[in-house]
Amino acid sequence: MDTLAELQRDIHTALQMWHNSGIETSPLAHLQWFQQVQIQAGSNTRQATNKLLLEALEILAVTHRLEADLLRQRFLDMEMMHVVANRLNMGESTAYRKQQEALQQLALVIQEKETQLKAAYQAQLEKELQLPPPVELFGVAALLDKLQKTVLSDEPVWLLSIEGLGGLGKTALANALIRRPALAGRFQKLVWVSAKQHEFLPDLERDKLTQPALTGAALIEALLEQVAHPAVLAQPAPQKEVLLTGLLKDRPHFIVIDNLETVTDYQALLPLLRRLANPAKFLLTSRHSLHTQADVFCCSLAELDQTESLRFIRYEAGIRGLSMLANASEADLLRIHEVVGGNPLAIKLVVGQLSVLPLAQVLDNLKQARGQKIGALYSYIYWQTWQMLTHHSRQTLLIMPLTQEATLEQLLAVSGLELTQLSEALEQLAALSLIQIGGNLAERRYTIHRLTETFLLQEALKWQAST
């Protein structure tokens, strides 16, 4: 939310525009209150802005009648300040000072109303969509803003994807996006569908959920449950897609499909999503990249950089009451970052274990893949993906710790693969979010996450030997 001074400035600007019939954008357009009023007033920006100001002035008049009257006469009635001052029996300079006080009081009224509306909006969303709990985000503010801008734009971008390795926070990012009040003013309805089959719970190893893989029929059923009348669910299966398509084509919807984990999911669902999209927009989260799909806007989620990683460690330690870790030296925290990098899920595991074990032991356990919880972490992040890799892809991935930021030529020399074999391997590793590609058009460079390096130096070798 804006600071009170910024909000006061925006209110002053909006009042000055009270009689301007040609305004296209409102200085109050970012407010949840404005978006609610605009739905009631239709698409007329000026009417929505003025309606909000009028309601706010009525609330202000209950406790500060003089201030509300001053603002009404000055801006709504377009009276000169000396006329207003005379009418209120005060000097002109006093009236100007009173105007500033009145603007501040009006800003406080709108700020309080905005807080109430946002809290109610979040409670309604959680009740209707069964969203995951909101979490504190680190290092993704720019990416979140970029996603919101793309989702709200009028550009023909109907399919979006958040992609990245397990544990990086794809679900948390999508959850934060769908909770943003700006989306409520743009879409008729928000929808959340989860395709998650496995969830990492450190104390219970891997918990297998009862939810099956998401088929086209299952997705249609899940969407109808949220956007249609219950009677529609009794219709024959062939009719359900027709009815759903009609509903989504009639008014814009924003739909998140969380945790599409398998290639089979994509092969089955992408044709369906393309039929359902426009004006509906779909956001997918997955470990699998869709960068080869020309009509999908892809956002790759990277691990936290060193600064954000250390902030996250201190934050996690603080909410768990581990003051020694929260106040630890940067050198100690860097030891954690050196082993797990910026993977939030791995950081949470480390912080949790530090309530019992010394730092050196926890880090050594990670390096040696020792212990049930650590084994479960590696399995949750890497096992399914490892099973999908071709022989050449595994061979390429296993040499990556030796060749960080390597060029294609360097990988060719170390891997012993032919150019075609290596190219296909790199394509698969990139599609599964196991490598990051940087550099420029003339020279590409290939890297892996720090946690992936730790995994490859120990656990992956065991998996390789067992296959």
Residue pairs with C-beta under 8 A, 6 or more apart in sequence:
1 7
1 111
1 114
1 115
1 118
2 10
2 30
4 104
4 107
4 108
4 111
7 107
7 110
7 111
8 103
8 104
8 106
8 107
10 27
10 28
11 27
11 28
11 53
11 103
11 106
11 107
11 110
12 103
13 27
14 26
14 27
14 28
14 49
14 53
15 53
15 71
15 74
15 75
15 76
16 75
17 23
17 26
17 27
17 46
17 49
18 50
18 53
18 75
18 76
19 78
20 46
21 46
23 45
23 46
23 49
24 45
25 45
26 34
26 45
26 46
26 48
26 49
27 49
28 34
28 49
28 52
28 53
28 110
29 35
29 45
30 182
31 52
31 110
31 114
32 114
32 117
32 118
32 121
32 181
32 184
33 52
33 110
33 113
33 114
33 117
34 48
34 49
34 52
34 185
35 181
35 182
35 184
35 185
36 117
36 185
37 48
37 51
37 52
37 55
38 45
38 48
38 185
39 185
40 48
40 51
41 47
41 48
41 51
52 110
56 106
56 109
56 110
56 113
57 68
57 71
57 72
57 106
58 68
59 109
59 113
60 67
60 68
60 71
60 102
60 105
60 106
60 109
61 68
61 69
64 102
64 105
66 88
66 98
67 98
67 101
67 102
67 105
67 106
68 102
68 106
69 88
70 84
70 88
70 95
70 98
70 99
70 102
71 99
71 102
71 103
71 106
73 79
73 83
73 84
73 87
74 81
74 84
74 99
79 87
81 92
81 95
81 96
81 99
82 92
84 95
85 91
85 92
85 94
85 95
88 95
88 98
90 98
117 181
118 181
121 181
121 184
122 134
122 179
125 131
125 178
125 179
125 190
128 226
129 178
129 190
129 191
129 192
129 226
130 192
131 175
131 178
131 179
131 192
132 171
132 172
132 175
134 175
134 176
134 179
135 169
135 172
135 175
136 315
137 144
137 169
137 172
137 173
137 176
138 304
138 308
138 311
138 312
138 315
138 344
139 304
139 305
139 308
139 312
139 342
140 169
140 173
140 301
143 173
143 299
143 301
144 173
144 176
144 177
146 299
147 160
147 162
147 173
147 177
147 283
147 299
148 177
148 180
148 182
148 183
150 157
150 160
150 297
151 160
151 177
151 183
151 186
151 254
151 281
151 283
152 182
152 183
152 186
156 278
157 281
157 297
158 274
158 277
158 278
158 280
158 281
158 282
158 295
159 270
159 273
159 274
159 277
159 281
159 282
159 284
159 290
159 293
159 295
159 296
159 297
160 281
160 282
160 283
160 284
160 296
160 297
160 298
160 299
161 283
161 284
161 285
161 286
161 289
161 290
161 296
161 297
161 298
161 299
162 170
162 173
162 174
162 283
162 284
162 285
162 286
162 299
162 301
163 170
163 285
163 286
163 287
163 288
163 289
163 290
163 291
163 298
163 299
163 300
163 301
163 433
164 170
164 287
164 300
164 301
164 302
164 433
165 287
165 303
165 343
165 381
165 433
165 434
165 449
165 451
165 452
166 200
166 287
166 345
166 380
166 381
166 382
166 385
167 200
167 343
167 344
167 345
167 346
167 377
167 380
167 381
167 451
168 301
168 302
168 303
168 343
168 344
168 345
169 301
169 344
170 258
170 259
170 285
170 286
170 301
171 196
171 258
171 259
171 285
173 285
173 301
174 256
174 258
174 283
174 285
177 183
177 256
177 283
178 190
178 192
178 254
178 256
178 283
183 190
183 254
184 190
186 252
186 254
187 252
187 253
187 254
187 281
188 251
188 252
188 253
189 226
189 227
189 251
189 253
189 254
190 253
190 254
190 255
191 223
191 226
191 227
191 253
191 254
191 255
191 256
192 255
192 256
192 258
193 214
193 219
193 222
193 223
193 226
193 255
193 256
193 257
193 258
194 211
194 258
194 259
195 211
195 213
195 214
195 257
195 258
195 259
195 260
195 261
195 265
196 209
196 211
196 258
196 259
196 261
197 208
197 209
197 211
197 212
197 213
197 259
197 261
198 206
198 207
198 208
198 209
198 380
199 206
199 207
199 209
200 206
200 207
200 345
200 376
200 377
200 380
200 381
201 207
202 348
202 349
202 352
202 373
202 376
202 377
203 373
205 372
205 373
205 376
206 376
206 379
206 380
212 218
213 261
213 262
213 264
213 265
214 222
214 257
214 260
214 265
214 269
215 268
216 268
216 269
216 272
217 237
219 257
219 269
219 272
220 240
220 241
220 244
220 272
221 233
221 240
223 244
223 248
223 255
223 276
224 232
224 233
224 240
224 243
224 244
225 233
227 244
227 247
227 248
227 253
228 243
228 244
228 247
232 240
232 243
233 240
235 243
241 272
241 275
244 276
245 275
245 276
248 276
248 277
248 279
248 280
249 278
249 279
249 280
251 279
252 279
252 280
252 281
253 279
253 280
253 281
254 280
254 281
254 283
255 280
255 281
255 282
255 283
256 282
256 283
256 284
256 285
257 269
257 282
257 283
257 284
257 285
258 285
259 285
259 286
260 266
260 269
260 284
260 285
260 286
260 288
261 286
261 287
261 288
261 384
262 288
263 288
263 388
265 286
266 286
266 288
266 290
270 293
273 282
274 295
276 282
284 290
284 296
287 385
287 432
287 433
288 431
288 432
288 433
289 298
289 300
289 430
289 431
289 432
289 433
290 296
290 298
291 298
291 430
291 431
292 431
300 433
300 436
302 342
302 436
303 309
303 341
303 342
303 343
303 449
303 450
303 451
304 312
304 341
304 342
304 343
304 344
305 342
306 334
306 337
306 342
308 342
309 336
309 337
309 341
309 342
309 347
310 330
310 333
310 334
310 337
312 342
312 344
312 347
313 325
313 333
313 336
313 337
313 347
313 350
313 351
314 325
314 326
314 333
316 347
316 348
316 351
317 323
317 325
317 326
317 328
317 351
317 354
318 326
320 351
320 352
320 355
322 351
322 354
322 355
325 351
325 354
332 359
335 359
335 363
336 347
336 350
336 359
336 363
337 450
338 450
339 350
339 363
339 366
339 367
339 450
339 451
339 454
340 346
340 347
340 350
340 366
340 450
340 451
340 454
341 449
341 450
341 451
341 453
341 454
342 449
342 450
343 381
343 449
343 450
343 451
345 377
345 380
345 381
346 366
346 377
346 381
346 451
349 373
349 374
349 377
350 362
350 363
350 366
353 362
353 365
353 373
354 362
357 365
364 370
365 371
365 374
366 374
366 454
367 454
367 457
367 458
368 458
369 375
369 378
369 455
369 458
369 459
369 462
375 459
378 455
378 459
381 451
381 455
382 452
382 455
382 459
382 460
383 463
385 432
385 433
385 434
386 394
386 460
386 463
388 428
388 432
389 397
389 428
389 429
389 432
390 424
390 425
390 428
392 417
392 421
392 422
392 424
392 425
393 424
393 425
393 428
393 429
394 464
395 415
395 417
395 425
396 411
396 415
396 417
396 422
396 425
396 426
396 429
397 425
397 429
397 434
397 435
397 448
397 456
397 460
398 456
398 460
398 461
398 464
399 411
399 414
399 415
400 406
400 435
400 446
400 447
400 448
400 452
400 453
400 456
401 448
401 453
401 456
401 457
402 414
403 410
403 411
403 414
403 446
404 447
404 448
404 453
405 438
405 445
405 446
405 447
406 414
406 445
406 446
407 439
407 443
407 444
407 445
407 446
408 422
408 426
408 444
408 446
411 422
411 426
411 446
412 419
412 422
415 422
417 425
426 435
426 437
426 446
429 435
430 437
434 448
434 452
435 446
435 447
435 448
436 446
436 447
436 448
436 449
437 444
437 445
437 446
438 444
438 445
438 446
438 447
439 445
448 456
